[in-house]
């Protein structure tokens, strides 16, 4: 886990030595990411480097005219950058969310500063400039309301609670187990009725071996969400179940993502299979069924269950 986390946060550390061109490029890219849409801390602003530049201009303006307030905004940014240069704290993603308010203050200050300067030449330029800066941001905000990425399994659990019969079996893919464990009791679903799937990153055939335990049941419910596309594990699971039995129901929840975002989230989905046919069970086996090969590049989620 330590090696995986270090690899994940590597881009958040400044390349050394700091006087190299790579470090300057890293500074520009790292600060611009706050205003982009790649990471959890991103604001999804269009032309993110423009707003990064405006933020820096505004912070410098605060420093020059309101020294104490400017220091309050700039100090966390500088300390975090120094920690990233010392490779003690990553400057990226969700761990720098606390810098966003200060960055927004900087943008607002820069917009007002440039608007006042433009008004000296021609007053209408002030409103042209303010409109040009605010409209793209407002349009993006209106079209991409939070939560920015969601895999809603609650409708699936609600439907499952309405359809579940005493003899039914329920299997939850490991990517959905934490959410299922949290929400299931809200819909009257006992965790004793649910088989929480294990994580088998790097060895997808083990998913099929787990599913073999469900064979012989005429009503098997399978809940899948948060399946990473690098692995295609949900495809392996569905292909195996479709070969080993008959799919009788499919309920898929649409995934919400902003336009232009990386489409890596899979829809939350609930399936029902009939795995009672003994002839098919004998023919379809986990040991020789084709699966998608993949390398181990992620750690399994921490399992609190």
Phi and psi in degrees as a GROMACS rama.xvg file:
@    title "Ramachandran Plot"
@    xaxis  label "Phi"
@    yaxis  label "Psi"
@TYPE xy
-61.2345  -45.3168  UNK-2
-64.1432  -39.4354  UNK-3
-66.5181  -43.3022  UNK-4
-66.5329  -39.7396  UNK-5
-62.1842  -39.9295  UNK-6
-65.8889  -38.8337  UNK-7
-65.1518  -39.2223  UNK-8
-92.3251  3.63571  UNK-9
-54.8552  -42.3813  UNK-10
-68.129  -11.4142  UNK-11
-85.6997  -3.0033  UNK-12
-104.813  136.123  UNK-13
-68.9104  132.158  UNK-14
-62.0072  145.31  UNK-15
-114.867  149.767  UNK-16
-74.9107  158.877  UNK-17
-70.7196  -15.1912  UNK-18
-86.2675  0.39745  UNK-19
-76.9902  156.652  UNK-20
-61.6131  -32.6074  UNK-21
-61.7416  -33.6702  UNK-22
-69.6654  -40.005  UNK-23
-63.4773  -42.7399  UNK-24
-62.8871  -39.2958  UNK-25
-63.3809  -41.3745  UNK-26
-59.35  -46.8949  UNK-27
-62.8431  -46.3237  UNK-28
-67.5814  -42.1358  UNK-29
-64.8654  -43.3959  UNK-30
-71.7605  -35.8105  UNK-31
-66.1178  -28.773  UNK-32
-61.157  -27.8786  UNK-33
-59.2781  -32.009  UNK-34
-99.4414  -4.0197  UNK-35
-88.8945  -163.862  UNK-36
-128.291  24.137  UNK-37
-86.6059  -35.7091  UNK-38
-114.831  173.658  UNK-39
-62.9759  -30.8816  UNK-40
-84.3381  -3.11508  UNK-41
-69.9239  146.347  UNK-42
-96.0922  -3.60518  UNK-43
63.0623  28.9723  UNK-44
-75.2013  139.941  UNK-45
-71.0958  152.169  UNK-46
49.0446  60.6037  UNK-47
-60.1675  -29.4335  UNK-48
-71.112  -28.5028  UNK-49
-63.6  -45.4614  UNK-50
-72.1258  -29.344  UNK-51
-64.3524  -42.2211  UNK-52
-64.5536  -42.485  UNK-53
-60.808  -40.1487  UNK-54
-62.8358  -43.3552  UNK-55
-65.4592  -40.9951  UNK-56
-60.0013  -44.4856  UNK-57
-65.0296  -40.3158  UNK-58
-64.9017  -39.5057  UNK-59
-64.5509  -37.5957  UNK-60
-63.5084  -43.4333  UNK-61
-60.2175  -40.851  UNK-62
-62.0287  -36.8499  UNK-63
-78.6679  -34.2655  UNK-64
-108.949  -22.2645  UNK-65
-135.606  76.3465  UNK-66
-55.0505  -44.3691  UNK-67
-68.6476  -42.1481  UNK-68
-68.3606  -39.3066  UNK-69
-60.9579  -40.9445  UNK-70
-63.9894  -37.7643  UNK-71
-61.7601  -34.8002  UNK-72
-83.9474  -36.7948  UNK-73
-84.1582  -34.6043  UNK-74
-56.0518  -47.2458  UNK-75
-60.03  -37.1105  UNK-76
-64.3501  -47.0507  UNK-77
-65.9638  -42.499  UNK-78
-63.0537  -41.2774  UNK-79
-66.3683  -39.7557  UNK-80
-64.8466  -41.0197  UNK-81
-63.8525  -39.6539  UNK-82
-65.2764  -36.6787  UNK-83
-69.2773  -35.9576  UNK-84
-66.1924  -33.9476  UNK-85
-84.8722  2.01002  UNK-86
58.6547  38.2277  UNK-87
-106.7  -19.5347  UNK-88
-153.826  127.835  UNK-89
-76.4534  136.161  UNK-90
-98.7529  77.295  UNK-91
-173.267  158.385  UNK-92
60.2814  -149.87  UNK-93
-66.9301  -21.6853  UNK-94
-77.6026  -2.29038  UNK-95
-117.562  20.159  UNK-96
-59.0829  -28.7983  UNK-97
-66.9694  -13.1878  UNK-98
-84.9776  -13.2425  UNK-99
-61.8716  -45.9485  UNK-100
-57.0283  -44.0066  UNK-101
-63.1522  -38.3166  UNK-102
-64.3836  -37.4694  UNK-103
-68.8227  -38.1546  UNK-104
-58.4903  -41.3236  UNK-105
-63.4369  -41.6933  UNK-106
-62.8264  -46.3464  UNK-107
-60.6194  -42.6978  UNK-108
-63.6663  -43.0009  UNK-109
-66.4322  -40.5545  UNK-110
-61.2237  -44.9906  UNK-111
-66.1145  -40.541  UNK-112
-62.5817  -48.0729  UNK-113
-70.3434  -33.3055  UNK-114
-62.9135  -42.5303  UNK-115
-65.9904  -39.0588  UNK-116
-65.1759  -42.187  UNK-117
-65.9985  -33.0577  UNK-118
-67.7295  -22.6256  UNK-119
-66.774  -29.0722  UNK-120
-88.7152  -46.2909  UNK-121
-157.452  117.987  UNK-122
-56.9144  -41.0997  UNK-123
-59.983  -22.6372  UNK-124
-61.6299  -28.9399  UNK-125
-58.5306  -48.0569  UNK-126
-76.5637  -29.1501  UNK-127
-63.048  -44.0942  UNK-128
-66.4871  -46.8827  UNK-129
-62.7091  -42.7018  UNK-130
-63.1962  -42.4839  UNK-131
-63.0785  -31.4495  UNK-132
-82.5779  -35.9501  UNK-133
-89.39  -36.1973  UNK-134
-59.7824  -48.1067  UNK-135
-58.7216  -37.8961  UNK-136
-68.0364  -43.2401  UNK-137
-66.8177  -39.1598  UNK-138
-63.4159  -44.2792  UNK-139
-64.0459  -40.4462  UNK-140
-65.1951  -40.629  UNK-141
-69.1306  -31.8106  UNK-142
-89.1239  -11.0464  UNK-143
-135.201  66.2479  UNK-144
-71.5696  146.364  UNK-145
-69.2371  155.191  UNK-146
-71.0776  142.038  UNK-147
-71.9497  -29.2698  UNK-148
-138.675  128.156  UNK-149
-143.463  144.418  UNK-150
-128.318  88.1237  UNK-151
-82.0182  108.493  UNK-152
-96.4151  -4.81988  UNK-153
-60.7961  -43.6441  UNK-154
-60.6669  -35.4428  UNK-155
-66.8082  -41.9127  UNK-156
-67.7309  -35.6417  UNK-157
-63.4131  -45.3825  UNK-158
-65.0772  -40.1672  UNK-159
-61.7799  -42.3688  UNK-160
-63.5449  -29.5951  UNK-161
-79.0509  -28.7746  UNK-162
-102.102  -13.2692  UNK-163
-65.869  131.564  UNK-164
-109.451  159.164  UNK-165
-55.6354  -33.0888  UNK-166
-90.89  -0.285096  UNK-167
-70.5311  149.834  UNK-168
-109.674  143.099  UNK-169
-126.897  125.408  UNK-170
-118.484  128.462  UNK-171
-112.273  119.702  UNK-172
-57.6916  144.79  UNK-173
-59.9976  -28.9361  UNK-174
-67.2533  -19.1755  UNK-175
-104.899  -1.24384  UNK-176
-68.6042  -36.198  UNK-177
-68.255  -46.1799  UNK-178
-64.3189  -40.8736  UNK-179
-64.9967  -40.6159  UNK-180
-64.3579  -32.4631  UNK-181
-76.948  -44.7  UNK-182
-89.8325  -24.9456  UNK-183
-54.4184  -45.8862  UNK-184
-61.5008  -26.4477  UNK-185
-66.8497  -21.0906  UNK-186
-109.161  18.1948  UNK-187
73.7483  19.5006  UNK-188
-95.0964  119.245  UNK-189
-77.2541  136.706  UNK-190
-65.9711  -18.0262  UNK-191
-67.931  -22.9504  UNK-192
-86.4958  -7.10318  UNK-193
-112.007  132.528  UNK-194
-95.3557  110.66  UNK-195
-82.0756  118.386  UNK-196
-67.2819  147.679  UNK-197
-86.5066  157.204  UNK-198
-86.3671  129.232  UNK-199
-131.531  45.0316  UNK-200
-55.8079  130.24  UNK-201
92.4802  -14.2026  UNK-202
-140.59  69.5461  UNK-203
-62.8486  -21.1611  UNK-204
-65.1427  -22.2041  UNK-205
-67.0027  -26.5308  UNK-206
-62.6416  -40.4369  UNK-207
-67.7708  -36.6991  UNK-208
-64.8471  -37.9716  UNK-209
-63.7886  -39.2772  UNK-210
-69.7044  -25.403  UNK-211
-59.0137  -27.6523  UNK-212
-68.7659  -16.4291  UNK-213
-92.7286  -7.93832  UNK-214
-64.0638  144.869  UNK-215
101.876  -12.5181  UNK-216
-95.5407  135.596  UNK-217
-83.633  -13.5069  UNK-218
-135.962  100.412  UNK-219
-120.011  119.256  UNK-220
-96.5195  135.868  UNK-221
-126.848  121.475  UNK-222
-108.516  124.27  UNK-223
-130.819  133.347  UNK-224
-160.888  166.943  UNK-225
56.0161  46.6311  UNK-226
-95.1786  118.369  UNK-227
-72.2932  133.121  UNK-228
-67.2154  -19.4207  UNK-229
-62.9423  -24.0772  UNK-230
-107.07  -31.0746  UNK-231
58.6901  34.0817  UNK-232
-65.8107  -35.9133  UNK-233
-65.083  -30.4833  UNK-234
-68.5603  -39.5088  UNK-235
-63.5471  -43.6765  UNK-236
-63.672  -47.2102  UNK-237
-67.7414  -40.261  UNK-238
-62.295  -40.453  UNK-239
-67.7172  -43.4339  UNK-240
-68.2132  -36.9811  UNK-241
-64.8458  -33.5406  UNK-242
-77.2783  -33.2523  UNK-243
-87.4124  -11.2263  UNK-244
-161.016  -155.346  UNK-245
-124.224  129.095  UNK-246
-83.8334  126.253  UNK-247
-110.764  -20.9185  UNK-248
-145.684  146.563  UNK-249
-140.93  126.346  UNK-250
-131.385  110.378  UNK-251
-113.119  134.431  UNK-252
-97.2725  130.253  UNK-253
-64.2843  140.754  UNK-254
-91.6345  130.96  UNK-255
-93.0555  123.491  UNK-256
-144.856  145.392  UNK-257
-66.0632  154.843  UNK-258
-63.1298  136.967  UNK-259
85.0357  -1.06466  UNK-260
-82.1742  165.128  UNK-261
-73.6358  118.017  UNK-262
-82.3772  74.1965  UNK-263
-105.809  -12.0301  UNK-264
-82.1486  136.061  UNK-265
-93.9691  151.346  UNK-266
-66.809  146.517  UNK-267
-73.7626  132.798  UNK-268
-144.365  146.716  UNK-269
-124.069  131.719  UNK-270
-128.709  151.618  UNK-271
-124.556  131.376  UNK-272
-124.89  151.456  UNK-273
-107.09  109.39  UNK-274
-110.928  30.0976  UNK-275
-90.5127  -10.5409  UNK-276
-73.0129  111.141  UNK-277
-68.1974  -33.1209  UNK-278
-65.2996  -44.0468  UNK-279
-68.5241  -38.1176  UNK-280
-59.7255  -38.8189  UNK-281
-72.3708  -27.9519  UNK-282
-84.4145  -36.3202  UNK-283
-98.6739  115.677  UNK-284
-124.613  147.598  UNK-285
-66.6098  -30.2264  UNK-286
-67.8518  -28.5157  UNK-287
-123.287  9.52826  UNK-288
-76.8509  135.553  UNK-289
-68.2303  136.848  UNK-290
-132.317  163.708  UNK-291
-78.7293  120.753  UNK-292
-75.4575  147.084  UNK-293
-158.612  155.496  UNK-294
-86.0394  160.395  UNK-295
-82.2157  107.36  UNK-296
-125.112  -9.84656  UNK-297
-126.764  152.737  UNK-298
-88.9935  152.729  UNK-299
-68.7308  147.721  UNK-300
-61.4996  149.239  UNK-301
-62.3553  131.254  UNK-302
-102.728  108.234  UNK-303
-87.8293  4.25252  UNK-304
